[in-house]
Amino acid sequence: MFDLQDFVAEHQRALFNFACQLTRSEDEADDLLQDTWIKCMLHQQLLSSLTTAKQRSWLFTVLKHRWLDICRHRKLERKVQAELDKPVTNPVQVYNLEPHLEQLSPLEQQILRMKFWEEKNSREIAAELKLPEGTVRWRLKQALDQLRRLIEKSDKEARCLP
């Protein structure tokens, strides 16, 4: 039978030192070691069939892979945070939409602004403008179609200029 307490006592110091080298923090090393022991408890049958050297190799591999998972997760978190920290660019300025928006009816302009700048849904827009939801959705589609046509026309004219 596999005695977990003896097993932990036998490998604790070496694993802790390795975890400290990886993490450069005793607190993180403790957390990493705890994750490794949990995995060890789940695989007691496998570990009991291995030699001591292979058990230690298995433990070091599990600990290292868990650390790599943590590092990948942190890298992803930094990427997401960097994206969130980027200033939001106003699409009207980026795509020079203002002249095109001005060609729409005042109601269509208002619906577009409420939908895309204020991030309201059709129910909220309908309630605020005292219109049926279906009318709001239809007017939104009409406005987007018209805006698309105006932008395409403008692009074609810009390409034709010398």
N, C-alpha and C positions, 0 to 999 in steps of 0.2 A: 504494500500500500504506500502511496505517496504522502509523505509528511510535509505539508506546506510550510509549517513554521521553521523546520530545519532547512528546508530549501531556501526560504527567504533569508534566514540568518547566514547561510553559506554564500549567497550572491549579493547581498544588500550593499556592502561597502564598495565593491567594484562597480556595480551598476550606478550607485549614487555618484561616484567620482566621474564616471563617463558622462552622466547626465549633467553634472556641473560644468564639465568641459564644453558640452554642446550648448547649454543655455546661458552660461556665465551668471547664473542666479540660483541660489540655493532654494528659493521658493518655487521657481519654475522646475528645478530639478526634482523637488519633492513631488510636484504634480505629475511630472513625467514618469517618475518611478511608480506612483500610485496607479497610473494608467497601465503601466507594464504589469504590475502585480494583478490587476483585475483581469487582464488578458491571460495571464498565467493561470489564474483560478479556472478560467473557462477551458483551458487546454491541459489540465492535469494529467489526463490519460496519455496524451502524446508525450509530455515531458517525462513521465515515469518510464517510458520505453527508451529514452535517450541516455547516452553516457553523460557524465558530468560536463565534459568539454562541449558536447553538442547542446546540452541544456543552456550553458552559459552563452554559446554562440546564438542560440535562438533568442534568449533574453536581450542580448545586445542588439540584435537585428530588430526585434519588436520595438525596443526603446528608440532606436535610430529612426525607424519608419514613422513612429508616432511623432517624433520631433519634426520630421520633414512635412508631415501632414499639418502640423501647427504652423510651420513657416509658410507653407503654401496658403493656408487660410489667412494669415496675417498679410501676406503680399496682396491677396485678393481684396482684403479689407482696405488696404492703402489705396489700391487702384479705384475702388468704389468711392472712397472718401475724396480722392483727388477729382473725380468726375463731379461729385456733389459740390465741391468747393469752387468749381469753375463758374465764372459769372454767366448768368443766363443771357443769351443774346436775343435781342428783340427781332423776331422774324420779319417785321415790317421794315427794319433798317437793312437787314442782311439781303433781302430779296427786293428791296425798293418797292414795297407794296402800296405805299401811301397814295401815289397817283392812281393806281388801279382801284383801291378801296373807295376813293372819292367818286368813281364812276358808278358805284352801286347805289341803290336807294338807301335813304337814311335808316329804314328798318332793317335792311340786310346788313348794313354796316354795324348796327347795334347788336344784332344777333351774332354776327361773327366775333365781335369784340367780347361779348358776354361768354360765348362758347370757348374761345381760344385764349383770351387774355385773362378773363375772370374764372375760367375753368368751370363754368356752370353746365349742368346737363339740361336737356330739353325741357324737363319738367320744371326746373327752377326758372329757366328763361320764360317759359309759358306763364308761370304764375306771376312773375314780375311784370311781364308785358300784357298780361290779361288776354292771352291768345290760347287757342287749343294747342296741345302738344304736337299734333299732326301738322298743323300749320307751321309751327316753329321748325320742325324737322324738314318740311318741304321747302320753306324759305331758306334754311341753312344749305340744303342741297343746291337750290337755285343759285344762291350767292357763291358757293364754292365753284360750281360749274362756270358761272360768269367770270369769276376771278381767274380761273384756269384759262379760259378763252382769251381774256385780256392780256395775261402774262405771255401766252403763246404768240399772240399777235405782236406784242412788243418785242419778243425775242426774234421773230421773223424779220421785223423791220430793222432791228439792230444788226442782223446778219447781212442784210441787203445794202446797208450803208457802206461807202468806200472807206 
